[in-house]
Amino acid sequence: MVGVRFLRVNPSRFTRVYLVNEYSVWPLPYSGVPALLSGTSLTLLTTSLIVTIANTPDPLSLTLLALGILTGLLSCGRCVRVVDGAVVLEYGFPKPVIKLVIKDVTEVFDISELSWGRLGRYFKVTALPFILIMALPIAYVVVKGTYPNPAYLTVMALPLVTGMLLVSFFTLTSPTYRKFIKRAATITSVSTVSAVAFMIGYLYRETYGTSILQNLTHASVAIAGAVLIALLLAVATVMSSRNHVVVIRDSRGRYYALGTRGPEVAREVIREVLNVMVGSGRGDEVN
């Protein structure tokens, strides 16, 4: 038994096939409007962070934060359905508000099982926001001409680490990415505890003439940033080792991606999509 089941309904009454376990398969926001919303969310959240560091929380930063959260929720994959011979991807939380309908499926494969499989080959534009969020903190320092409070260095590093992980996820193959993320997690955890902590403490004393531990607010911000980076790396490590990505291509050459809980679920999803291809007369085009 695998973690996903497909429920077929009597075609004489209904012409639908529902993907029941939404926690085992979910659409990824790599195509169409969801991709645009996801990239916008990352950019807005990063900009909100920078504005907050520059000016402390104000109406602008709070507005950007709210918009970033809203666009992020709208881009969340909620459910995958097979309806009337088409694969339907639904996005939005808590309720789906966006649907992508994939008709005339011509190819489906588990990219995590391919030694040459790179998501960037199929979703080139999707990686652009990842590069942008890495550039924004650097652009802030260059434009302002001064370094931020040393206590904020770990927080400022969050977009850099997030962007690095996402760009690597899109440009490396799955086996290479898994090795990279494990090494990155080890190196970053060690450096955060030792070198980064020492550097922040040294820079803070040089800037303010006192220990960062004497300012609980600044010390809390530095520690919170380090903890968030560690959590981000831990989540990325777990997800890369457990989850697989299934890629679907339609007759117009557009690609879509599904996240799945492991290889068994991925194979079950592929079998069901193959049934759609056979039913639509495109089964002979499967590789």
C-alpha positions in Angstrom: 0.0 0.0 0.0 1.2 3.5 -0.7 0.1 6.8 0.7 -2.2 7.9 -2.1 -5.4 6.4 -3.5 -7.5 7.3 -6.5 -11.2 6.9 -6.3 -13.0 6.1 -9.5 -16.7 7.0 -9.8 -19.2 5.2 -12.0 -18.8 6.8 -15.4 -22.5 6.3 -16.1 -23.4 8.8 -13.4 -20.2 11.0 -13.1 -17.1 11.4 -15.3 -14.6 12.2 -12.6 -11.7 10.7 -10.8 -10.7 12.3 -7.5 -7.3 12.3 -6.0 -8.3 11.6 -2.4 -5.2 12.0 -0.2 -4.3 15.6 -0.7 -1.5 15.3 1.9 0.4 12.8 -0.3 0.2 14.8 -3.6 0.1 18.5 -4.1 0.6 21.0 -7.0 3.9 23.0 -7.0 3.7 26.7 -7.9 6.1 26.5 -10.9 3.7 27.3 -13.7 1.3 30.1 -14.7 -0.3 32.4 -12.2 0.8 30.3 -9.1 4.4 30.8 -10.2 3.9 34.5 -10.5 2.2 34.7 -7.1 4.9 32.6 -5.5 7.7 34.8 -6.9 5.9 37.9 -5.9 5.4 36.6 -2.4 9.1 35.9 -1.9 10.0 39.4 -3.3 7.5 41.2 -1.1 8.5 39.3 2.1 12.2 40.1 1.4 11.4 43.7 0.8 9.4 43.9 3.9 12.3 42.5 5.9 14.7 45.0 4.5 12.3 48.0 5.1 11.8 46.8 8.7 15.6 46.7 9.3 16.1 50.1 7.7 13.2 51.9 9.4 11.8 49.6 12.1 8.3 48.3 11.5 6.1 50.9 9.9 2.9 50.9 7.7 4.9 50.2 4.5 6.7 47.2 5.9 3.5 45.8 7.5 1.6 46.3 4.2 4.4 44.5 2.2 4.4 41.7 4.8 0.6 41.3 4.6 0.7 41.2 0.7 3.6 38.8 0.8 1.6 36.4 3.1 -1.5 36.8 1.0 0.2 36.0 -2.4 2.0 33.1 -0.7 -1.2 31.6 0.5 -2.8 32.0 -3.0 0.1 30.1 -4.6 -0.1 27.2 -2.2 -0.9 23.9 -3.9 -4.0 22.4 -2.4 -5.3 19.5 -4.4 -4.8 17.4 -7.6 -7.8 16.0 -9.4 -8.3 14.0 -12.5 -11.6 15.3 -14.0 -13.1 14.3 -17.4 -9.7 13.1 -18.8 -7.8 16.2 -17.7 -5.5 16.8 -14.7 -6.6 19.7 -12.6 -4.2 21.5 -10.2 -5.9 23.6 -7.5 -4.1 26.4 -5.6 -5.0 28.5 -2.6 -5.3 28.3 1.1 -7.5 27.7 3.0 -9.7 27.2 0.0 -8.6 26.7 -3.7 -9.1 29.8 -5.7 -6.9 29.1 -8.8 -7.2 26.1 -11.1 -4.8 25.0 -13.8 -6.3 22.4 -16.2 -3.8 20.2 -18.1 -5.3 18.7 -21.2 -3.7 16.5 -23.9 -0.9 15.2 -21.6 2.0 14.0 -23.7 4.7 13.1 -21.1 4.9 12.4 -17.3 8.0 11.4 -15.3 9.5 11.5 -11.8 12.4 14.0 -12.2 13.8 12.9 -8.8 14.6 9.5 -10.2 16.5 10.9 -13.3 20.2 11.2 -13.0 20.1 14.2 -15.4 16.9 15.7 -14.2 17.1 19.4 -13.4 13.9 21.5 -12.7 15.6 24.6 -14.2 15.4 22.9 -17.6 11.6 22.9 -17.5 10.9 25.9 -15.3 13.5 28.5 -16.3 11.6 31.7 -15.4 10.5 30.4 -12.0 14.1 30.7 -10.7 14.4 34.4 -11.4 12.7 35.5 -8.1 15.1 33.3 -6.2 18.0 35.3 -7.7 16.2 38.5 -6.9 15.7 37.8 -3.2 19.5 37.1 -2.9 20.3 40.4 -4.6 18.0 42.6 -2.6 19.9 42.5 0.7 23.2 43.2 -1.1 21.5 46.0 -3.1 20.3 47.5 0.2 23.8 47.7 1.6 25.2 49.1 -1.6 22.5 51.8 -2.0 22.5 52.8 1.6 26.3 52.8 1.8 26.3 51.5 5.3 26.2 48.1 7.0 23.1 47.2 9.0 23.2 46.7 12.8 25.4 43.6 13.3 22.6 42.0 15.3 20.6 41.9 12.0 23.2 40.0 10.0 21.6 36.6 10.6 18.2 38.0 9.7 19.6 39.6 6.6 21.1 36.3 5.6 17.7 34.6 5.5 16.9 35.7 2.0 20.4 34.7 0.9 20.1 31.2 2.3 16.6 30.8 1.0 17.6 31.9 -2.5 20.7 29.7 -2.5 18.6 26.7 -1.5 16.0 27.3 -4.2 18.4 28.1 -7.0 20.4 25.0 -6.1 17.2 22.9 -6.1 16.4 24.1 -9.6 19.9 23.8 -11.1 21.2 20.6 -9.5 20.0 17.1 -10.0 18.2 15.5 -7.1 21.1 13.2 -5.9 23.5 16.1 -6.2 21.1 18.5 -4.3 20.6 16.0 -1.5 24.4 15.7 -1.0 24.7 19.5 -1.2 22.0 20.3 1.3 23.4 17.8 3.8 26.9 19.4 3.6 25.4 22.9 3.6 23.4 22.1 6.8 26.4 20.7 8.5 28.7 23.6 7.5 26.1 26.3 8.3 25.2 24.9 11.7 28.9 24.8 12.7 29.6 28.3 11.4 26.5 29.7 12.9 27.4 28.4 16.4 31.1 29.5 16.1 32.4 31.9 13.5 29.1 33.8 12.8 28.4 34.2 16.5 32.0 35.5 17.1 31.8 37.9 14.1 28.5 39.4 15.2 29.7 39.8 18.7 33.0 41.4 17.5 31.3 43.8 15.0 28.7 44.8 17.6 31.3 45.7 20.2 33.3 47.6 17.5 30.1 49.5 16.5 28.5 50.2 19.8 31.3 49.8 22.3 29.5 47.2 24.4 28.6 43.5 24.3 25.6 42.4 22.3 24.5 40.4 25.3 23.8 43.6 27.2 21.0 44.5 24.7 18.4 41.7 25.0 16.5 42.9 22.0 19.5 42.9 19.6 20.7 39.6 21.1 17.3 38.0 20.6 17.1 39.2 16.9 20.6 37.7 16.2 19.6 34.4 17.9 16.2 34.2 16.1 17.8 34.7 12.7 20.3 31.9 13.4 17.5 29.6 14.6 15.4 30.3 11.5 18.3 29.6 9.2 18.9 26.3 11.0 15.2 25.4 10.7 15.2 26.3 7.1 18.1 24.0 6.4 16.5 21.2 8.4 13.2 21.5 6.5 15.0 21.5 3.2 17.1 18.5 4.2 14.0 16.5 5.2 11.9 17.4 2.2 14.7 16.7 -0.3 15.3 13.2 1.2 11.6 12.2 1.4 9.7 14.0 -1.4 9.7 13.5 -5.1 8.7 15.8 -8.0 6.6 14.5 -10.9 6.7 16.7 -14.0 3.8 16.7 -16.5 4.0 18.1 -20.1 1.1 19.0 -22.3 0.7 19.1 -26.1 1.6 22.8 -26.1 5.0 22.1 -24.5 4.1 23.6 -21.1 5.3 21.9 -18.0 3.7 21.5 -14.6 5.0 19.9 -11.3 3.5 17.9 -8.5 5.1 17.2 -5.1 4.7 13.7 -3.8 5.4 11.9 -0.6 8.2 9.5 -1.7 8.8 7.4 -4.8 5.9 5.0 -4.3 3.4 7.8 -4.4 5.2 9.3 -7.4 4.8 6.0 -9.3 1.1 5.8 -8.4 0.5 9.3 -9.6 2.4 8.6 -12.9 0.3 5.5 -13.5 -2.9 7.5 -13.0 -1.7 10.2 -15.4 -0.8 7.6 -17.9 -4.4 6.4 -17.8 -5.4 9.9 -18.7 -3.0 9.8 -21.6 -4.3 6.5 -22.8 -7.9 7.6 -22.5 -7.2 10.7 -24.6 -5.4 8.7 -27.2 -1.9 10.0 -26.4 -0.5 6.9 -24.7 1.7 6.1 -27.7 3.7 9.3 -27.0 4.9 8.3 -23.6 8.6 7.9 -23.2 
